[in-house]
């Protein structure tokens, strides 16, 4: 039997606001436990929520960036369940009237284009965080995250492989970053996803039992988890034990390399929704939607088109550059100081990326300094080899390229008389190579150039040195 995989994703995205969704507490990451809290976000009796308008604006922005329809009247609901990280015993979310519906994300995988459709985007507040201590009979609760504004993006079950799912998530992350909806720092939980996965025979139209894998925040681990669950389900169907697949929630155990059950359908929370009585419906004016759409930043697909037209780079080079908003902006900053696009791309994609450990890391070399270094090399003032040494120093210090070149004595020798003296000495010490050249062996030039660079410690202008060397050899 041949099987196909069906995957749909539910992605939680923290919105880039300075304060929480219903109170004025800070959303800053990394503060001391329970520092960013107040009576409202800790659910104390008698408190009332007040909606942060910027949350609505960012949700609309996300919707327009993803070609969604914006529901001009939408509302909040109470999603009731008890859990220690939910101090009110309910979560304020959106149920039957979400802020956005439909929409899509276009992806490309192995040269094939595909559209992944979206079902909806809704607003909600985040819950707190539980810290389970090993070998201790207690669990700690940090409510700093409680009340942080989220959008939940729900896809249609349009993905047919774990790789497609990861590509969809990468593309979505890029759109949200460029739209300035969220910082999407997965390691901080700003973007995390639940995956629904099932298997069916090729040609079958109906869906089989699905399994949900909860709370993943790494592309690598999402890929591994989906591949392992895909394998598990395929094996069960192959051996006639498809009935053993239960509709359940599982979690990914990265150490053991497998998904493990959390709760079955029978144990699952039976969420009870009803309209949030303390918040009026959200009424959005058409003018606001048009204004937000008009002011959308340049998104990855448009940036790629422009880079292809303006900079004549390869598609692979452009994909890497625009894969990180920080990197793409840095590249254009370097160009704004007069650097050549191809040279700038080479330095960023090879030397800079080697130095960066994290794509979200602050770039350690000022864009102006990299542009200056590229121009210095183009003008023949130093060699490319010396340029690499300067670049390393630019990462380690705040000195400009000229200062580093002066201190390290890296200036390239471009005086014709000086180069001629070096070459005359090389020719006199290597008579066999000269004889080889006379006998038609062209590789002799390469050997003699190597000796020239060695004697000059790489400081001579290689283009000028080769020209002088070849003239001298022809004159013999």
C-alpha positions as CSV (number, residue, x, y, z in Angstrom):
1,X,0.0,0.0,0.0
2,X,1.1,3.6,-0.7
3,X,0.3,6.2,1.9
4,X,0.3,10.0,2.0
5,X,0.7,12.2,5.0
6,X,-1.8,14.9,5.9
7,X,-0.5,17.8,8.1
8,X,-2.1,20.9,9.4
9,X,-0.4,23.4,11.8
10,X,-1.6,25.7,14.6
11,X,0.9,28.4,15.2
12,X,1.0,30.7,18.2
13,X,2.8,34.0,17.6
14,X,3.6,36.6,20.3
15,X,2.8,40.1,19.0
16,X,5.4,42.8,19.1
17,X,3.8,45.0,21.7
18,X,5.5,46.6,24.7
19,X,2.6,45.9,27.0
20,X,0.2,43.0,27.5
21,X,-3.1,42.5,25.8
22,X,-5.4,43.6,28.7
23,X,-3.1,45.4,31.1
24,X,-0.1,47.7,31.1
25,X,2.4,45.1,32.3
26,X,5.6,44.8,30.2
27,X,6.1,42.0,27.7
28,X,9.9,42.1,28.0
29,X,11.4,38.6,27.9
30,X,13.9,37.4,30.5
31,X,12.7,39.4,33.6
32,X,12.8,37.8,37.0
33,X,9.9,35.3,37.6
34,X,6.5,37.1,38.2
35,X,8.1,40.5,37.9
36,X,5.9,41.6,34.9
37,X,2.6,40.9,36.7
38,X,-0.4,42.9,38.1
39,X,-3.8,42.0,39.6
40,X,-5.3,41.9,36.0
41,X,-2.9,39.4,34.4
42,X,-2.8,37.2,37.6
43,X,-6.6,37.0,37.6
44,X,-7.4,38.6,40.9
45,X,-11.1,39.0,41.7
46,X,-12.7,42.3,40.8
47,X,-10.3,43.2,38.0
48,X,-11.4,44.1,34.5
49,X,-9.5,43.8,31.2
50,X,-8.9,46.8,28.9
51,X,-8.0,45.9,25.3
52,X,-4.6,47.1,24.0
53,X,-5.4,48.7,20.6
54,X,-2.0,47.9,19.2
55,X,-2.8,44.2,19.5
56,X,-5.7,44.7,17.1
57,X,-3.5,46.7,14.7
58,X,-0.9,44.0,14.6
59,X,-3.4,41.3,14.0
60,X,-4.8,43.2,11.1
61,X,-1.3,43.7,9.8
62,X,-0.7,39.9,10.0
63,X,-4.0,39.3,8.2
64,X,-3.2,41.6,5.3
65,X,0.4,40.2,5.0
66,X,-1.2,36.8,4.7
67,X,-4.0,37.8,2.3
68,X,-6.7,37.1,4.8
69,X,-10.2,38.6,5.0
70,X,-10.6,40.9,8.0
71,X,-13.8,40.5,9.9
72,X,-14.9,44.1,10.6
73,X,-16.9,42.9,13.6
74,X,-15.3,40.3,15.8
75,X,-15.4,39.5,19.5
76,X,-13.7,37.8,22.4
77,X,-14.8,34.7,24.2
78,X,-14.0,32.9,27.4
79,X,-12.4,29.5,26.9
80,X,-12.9,27.7,30.2
81,X,-10.6,25.2,31.6
82,X,-8.6,24.7,34.8
83,X,-4.8,24.5,34.7
84,X,-2.2,26.0,37.2
85,X,-0.7,28.3,34.6
86,X,-4.1,29.9,33.9
87,X,-4.9,32.0,37.0
88,X,-8.5,33.0,36.0
89,X,-9.4,29.3,35.1
90,X,-10.3,30.6,31.7
91,X,-8.4,32.1,28.7
92,X,-9.7,35.1,26.8
93,X,-9.7,34.0,23.2
94,X,-11.8,34.2,20.0
95,X,-14.2,31.4,19.0
96,X,-16.9,31.9,16.4
97,X,-15.9,35.4,15.3
98,X,-12.1,35.6,14.8
99,X,-10.4,38.7,13.6
100,X,-9.2,37.1,10.3
101,X,-10.3,34.3,8.1
102,X,-9.0,32.5,5.0
103,X,-5.6,33.7,3.6
104,X,-2.7,31.6,2.3
105,X,1.1,31.2,2.3
106,X,2.9,30.3,-0.9
107,X,6.0,28.1,-0.5
108,X,8.6,26.6,-2.7
109,X,10.2,23.2,-2.0
110,X,12.6,21.4,-4.3
111,X,11.7,23.8,-7.1
112,X,7.9,23.1,-6.8
113,X,5.5,25.9,-5.9
114,X,2.6,25.2,-3.6
115,X,-0.1,27.2,-1.9
116,X,-0.9,26.4,1.8
117,X,-4.3,27.8,2.7
118,X,-5.2,29.3,6.1
119,X,-8.4,28.7,8.0
120,X,-8.3,31.6,10.4
121,X,-6.3,33.9,12.6
122,X,-7.6,34.7,16.1
123,X,-6.5,36.8,19.0
124,X,-5.9,35.4,22.5
125,X,-3.9,35.9,25.7
126,X,-1.0,33.6,26.6
127,X,-0.9,31.5,29.7
128,X,1.8,31.5,32.3
129,X,4.7,29.0,32.4
130,X,5.1,26.0,34.6
131,X,8.6,24.9,35.8
132,X,8.8,21.3,36.8
133,X,11.7,20.6,39.1
134,X,13.5,17.3,38.8
135,X,13.3,15.1,41.8
136,X,11.2,17.7,43.6
137,X,7.5,17.2,44.6
138,X,6.7,20.8,43.6
139,X,6.0,22.8,40.4
140,X,6.8,26.5,40.1
141,X,4.7,29.0,38.2
142,X,5.9,32.1,36.4
143,X,3.1,34.4,35.3
144,X,5.3,36.9,33.4
145,X,3.9,35.4,30.1
146,X,0.3,35.4,31.3
147,X,-1.5,38.0,29.3
148,X,1.1,38.4,26.5
149,X,-0.8,39.0,23.3
150,X,-1.0,36.1,20.8
151,X,-2.4,35.4,17.4
152,X,-3.1,31.8,16.6
153,X,-2.7,31.0,12.9
154,X,-4.6,27.9,11.8
155,X,-3.7,26.3,8.5
156,X,-5.8,23.9,6.4
157,X,-4.5,20.3,6.3
158,X,-2.7,21.1,3.0
159,X,0.8,19.8,3.7
160,X,1.8,16.4,2.5
161,X,5.2,15.9,4.2
162,X,7.2,17.0,7.2
163,X,9.5,19.0,4.9
164,X,6.5,20.9,3.5
165,X,5.4,21.7,7.0
166,X,8.8,23.1,8.0
167,X,9.1,25.1,4.7
168,X,5.6,26.5,5.4
169,X,6.6,27.5,8.9
170,X,9.9,29.1,7.7
171,X,8.1,31.1,5.1
172,X,5.4,32.2,7.5
173,X,8.0,33.2,10.0
174,X,9.7,35.4,7.4
175,X,6.5,37.1,6.5
176,X,5.7,37.9,10.1
177,X,9.2,39.2,10.8
178,X,9.2,41.4,7.7
179,X,5.7,42.7,8.5
180,X,7.0,43.6,12.0
181,X,4.2,41.7,13.6
182,X,6.5,39.7,15.9
183,X,10.2,39.1,16.5
184,X,9.4,35.3,16.0
185,X,12.3,34.3,18.3
186,X,11.5,30.6,18.6
187,X,14.1,30.0,21.3
188,X,12.1,32.5,23.5
189,X,8.7,31.0,22.6
190,X,7.6,33.9,20.5
191,X,6.7,31.4,17.8
192,X,5.7,27.9,18.6
193,X,3.4,25.4,16.9
194,X,1.1,22.4,17.4
195,X,1.0,19.9,14.5
196,X,-1.9,17.7,13.5
197,X,-0.8,14.7,11.5
198,X,-2.5,11.7,10.0
199,X,-1.9,9.0,7.3
200,X,-4.2,7.7,4.6
201,X,-3.9,5.6,1.5
202,X,-3.1,7.4,-1.8
203,X,-6.4,8.1,-3.6
204,X,-8.5,8.0,-0.4
205,X,-10.5,11.2,0.0
206,X,-11.6,10.9,3.7
207,X,-9.2,11.7,6.5
208,X,-8.1,9.0,9.0
209,X,-7.6,9.5,12.8
210,X,-5.3,12.4,13.5
211,X,-2.8,13.0,16.2
212,X,-1.8,16.4,17.7
213,X,1.8,17.0,18.6
214,X,2.0,20.0,21.1
215,X,4.3,22.9,21.7
216,X,7.3,22.7,19.4
217,X,9.6,25.7,18.8
218,X,12.5,24.6,16.6
219,X,12.5,23.8,12.9
220,X,14.8,20.9,13.5
221,X,12.7,19.3,16.2
222,X,9.5,19.9,14.3
223,X,10.9,18.0,11.4
224,X,12.1,15.2,13.5
225,X,8.9,14.9,15.5
226,X,6.7,14.8,12.3
227,X,9.0,12.3,10.6
228,X,8.9,10.0,13.6
229,X,5.1,10.3,14.0
230,X,4.7,9.7,10.2
231,X,6.8,6.6,10.5
232,X,4.9,5.3,13.5
233,X,1.5,5.7,11.9
234,X,2.6,4.3,8.6
235,X,4.0,1.2,10.3
236,X,0.7,0.7,12.2
237,X,-1.4,0.9,9.0
238,X,1.1,-1.3,7.1
239,X,0.8,-4.1,9.6
240,X,-3.0,-3.8,9.8
241,X,-3.1,-2.1,13.2
242,X,-4.4,1.3,12.1
243,X,-7.1,0.9,14.7
244,X,-4.5,1.5,17.4
245,X,-4.1,5.1,16.3
246,X,-6.1,7.1,18.7
247,X,-7.1,10.7,18.4
248,X,-4.9,12.0,21.1
249,X,-2.4,14.7,22.1
250,X,1.2,13.7,22.1
251,X,4.4,15.5,22.9
252,X,7.8,15.2,21.4
253,X,10.6,13.7,23.5
254,X,13.7,14.9,21.7
255,X,16.1,12.8,23.9
256,X,14.3,9.5,23.1
257,X,13.5,10.6,19.6
258,X,9.8,9.7,19.7
259,X,6.4,11.2,20.3
260,X,4.8,10.1,23.6
261,X,1.1,10.3,24.7
262,X,-0.1,13.2,26.8
263,X,-3.8,12.7,26.9
264,X,-6.4,10.8,24.8
265,X,-9.6,12.2,23.3
266,X,-11.5,10.9,26.3
267,X,-9.2,12.8,28.7
268,X,-9.1,15.9,26.5
269,X,-10.4,19.2,27.9
270,X,-14.0,19.8,26.9
271,X,-13.6,23.6,26.4
272,X,-16.7,25.6,27.2
273,X,-16.9,28.9,25.3
274,X,-19.1,31.8,25.9
275,X,-18.9,35.5,25.0
276,X,-16.5,37.5,27.2
277,X,-18.9,39.7,29.2
278,X,-16.2,42.3,30.2
279,X,-15.2,43.2,26.6
280,X,-17.3,44.8,23.9
281,X,-17.1,43.5,20.4
282,X,-14.3,44.8,18.2
283,X,-15.5,47.0,15.4
284,X,-12.9,47.8,12.8
285,X,-13.3,50.6,10.3
286,X,-12.5,50.0,6.6
287,X,-10.2,53.0,6.6
288,X,-8.1,51.5,9.3
289,X,-7.7,48.3,7.3
290,X,-6.7,50.2,4.2
291,X,-4.2,52.3,6.1
292,X,-2.5,49.3,7.6
293,X,-2.4,47.5,4.3
294,X,-0.9,50.6,2.5
295,X,1.8,50.9,5.2
296,X,2.9,47.3,5.1
297,X,6.7,46.9,4.9
298,X,8.2,45.1,2.0
299,X,7.6,41.4,2.4
300,X,10.0,38.6,1.5
301,X,8.4,37.7,-1.9
302,X,8.6,41.4,-3.1
303,X,12.1,41.8,-1.7
304,X,13.2,38.7,-3.6
305,X,11.8,40.1,-6.9
306,X,13.6,43.4,-6.3
307,X,16.9,41.8,-5.4
308,X,16.8,39.7,-8.5
309,X,16.2,42.7,-10.7
310,X,18.5,45.2,-9.0
311,X,21.5,43.2,-7.8
312,X,22.0,40.4,-10.3
313,X,22.7,37.8,-7.6
314,X,21.9,34.1,-7.9
315,X,18.6,33.0,-6.5
316,X,20.4,30.9,-3.9
317,X,22.3,33.9,-2.7
318,X,19.2,36.0,-2.5
319,X,17.2,33.3,-0.6
320,X,19.9,33.2,2.1
321,X,20.1,37.0,2.4
322,X,16.3,37.5,2.6
323,X,16.0,34.4,4.9
324,X,16.9,36.8,7.7
325,X,15.5,40.3,7.8
326,X,18.5,41.5,9.8
327,X,20.9,40.1,7.1
328,X,18.9,41.6,4.2
329,X,18.8,45.0,5.8
330,X,22.5,44.9,6.6
331,X,23.3,43.9,3.0
332,X,21.5,47.0,1.7
333,X,23.1,49.2,4.3
334,X,26.5,48.0,3.0
335,X,25.4,48.9,-0.6
336,X,24.2,52.3,0.5
337,X,27.9,53.2,1.4
338,X,28.9,52.4,-2.2
339,X,30.0,48.7,-2.1
340,X,29.5,46.4,-5.1
341,X,26.5,44.1,-4.6
342,X,28.3,40.9,-5.6
343,X,31.3,41.6,-3.4
344,X,29.1,42.6,-0.5
345,X,27.1,39.4,-0.9
346,X,30.2,37.2,-0.9
347,X,31.6,38.8,2.3
348,X,28.3,38.5,4.1
349,X,27.4,35.0,2.9
350,X,30.9,33.5,3.5
351,X,32.8,35.5,6.1
352,X,30.1,37.1,8.1
353,X,27.8,34.1,8.4
354,X,30.8,32.0,9.5
355,X,31.3,34.5,12.4
356,X,27.6,34.6,13.4
357,X,26.3,31.8,15.6
358,X,22.6,32.9,15.5
359,X,20.7,34.6,12.7
360,X,19.1,36.9,15.2
361,X,22.5,37.9,16.7
362,X,23.6,41.5,16.4
363,X,26.0,41.9,13.4
364,X,29.4,42.7,14.8
365,X,30.8,44.6,11.8
366,X,29.5,48.1,11.0
367,X,28.0,48.2,7.5
368,X,30.1,51.3,6.6
369,X,33.3,49.5,7.7
370,X,32.5,46.5,5.5
371,X,31.7,48.8,2.6
372,X,35.1,50.6,3.1
373,X,37.0,47.3,3.2
374,X,35.4,46.1,0.0
375,X,36.4,49.4,-1.7
376,X,39.9,49.3,-0.3
377,X,40.4,45.8,-1.8
378,X,38.8,46.8,-5.2
379,X,41.2,49.8,-5.4
380,X,44.2,47.4,-4.9
381,X,45.3,48.9,-1.6
382,X,45.4,45.5,0.1
383,X,45.0,41.9,-1.1
384,X,41.9,39.8,-0.6
385,X,44.0,37.7,1.8
386,X,44.9,40.7,3.8
387,X,41.3,41.8,3.7
388,X,40.3,38.6,5.5
389,X,42.7,39.5,8.3
390,X,41.2,43.0,8.5
391,X,37.7,41.5,8.6
392,X,38.6,39.4,11.6
393,X,39.9,42.5,13.4
394,X,36.7,44.4,12.5
395,X,34.7,41.7,14.4
396,X,37.0,41.9,17.4
397,X,37.4,45.7,17.6
398,X,35.6,48.9,16.7
399,X,38.5,50.2,14.6
400,X,37.9,51.3,11.0
401,X,39.7,49.3,8.2
402,X,42.2,52.1,7.5
403,X,43.4,52.1,11.1
404,X,43.7,48.3,11.2
405,X,45.7,48.2,7.9
406,X,48.0,50.9,9.2
407,X,48.6,49.2,12.5
408,X,49.2,45.8,10.9
409,X,51.3,47.0,8.0
410,X,49.0,45.4,5.5
411,X,49.1,48.0,2.7
412,X,49.6,46.5,-0.7
413,X,52.7,47.4,-2.7
414,X,51.7,49.0,-6.0
415,X,54.8,50.9,-6.9
416,X,56.1,49.5,-10.2
417,X,59.8,50.0,-9.4
418,X,59.5,48.1,-6.1
419,X,57.6,45.2,-7.7
420,X,60.1,45.1,-10.6
421,X,63.0,44.7,-8.1
422,X,61.3,41.8,-6.4
423,X,60.5,40.0,-9.7
424,X,64.1,40.5,-11.0
425,X,65.3,38.8,-7.8
426,X,62.8,36.0,-8.2
427,X,63.8,35.3,-11.8
428,X,67.5,35.2,-10.9
429,X,66.9,32.7,-8.1
430,X,64.7,30.4,-10.2
431,X,66.5,29.8,-13.6
432,X,64.7,26.4,-14.1
433,X,61.3,28.0,-13.9
434,X,62.4,30.6,-16.5
435,X,63.7,27.8,-18.7
436,X,60.4,26.0,-18.3
437,X,58.5,29.1,-19.5
438,X,60.7,29.4,-22.5
439,X,59.9,25.8,-23.3
440,X,56.2,26.6,-23.3
441,X,55.2,25.4,-19.8
442,X,52.6,28.0,-18.8
443,X,52.4,26.7,-15.2
444,X,55.9,28.2,-14.7
445,X,54.1,31.6,-14.5
446,X,52.0,30.4,-11.6
447,X,55.1,29.1,-9.7
448,X,56.9,32.4,-10.2
449,X,53.9,34.4,-9.1
450,X,53.7,32.2,-6.0
451,X,57.3,33.0,-5.2
452,X,56.7,36.7,-5.7
453,X,53.8,36.7,-3.2
454,X,55.8,34.7,-0.8
455,X,58.8,37.0,-0.8
456,X,56.6,40.1,-0.5
457,X,54.5,38.4,2.2
458,X,51.4,38.8,0.1
459,X,51.7,42.6,-0.1
460,X,52.4,43.2,-3.8
461,X,49.4,44.0,-6.0
462,X,48.9,40.6,-7.7
463,X,47.4,42.0,-10.9
464,X,50.2,44.5,-11.4
465,X,52.8,41.9,-10.4
466,X,51.6,39.3,-12.9
467,X,51.6,41.9,-15.7
468,X,55.2,42.9,-14.8
469,X,56.3,39.3,-14.5
470,X,54.9,38.2,-17.9
471,X,56.5,41.3,-19.6
472,X,59.8,40.4,-18.0
473,X,59.6,36.7,-19.1
474,X,58.6,37.6,-22.7
475,X,61.6,40.0,-22.9
476,X,64.1,37.2,-22.0
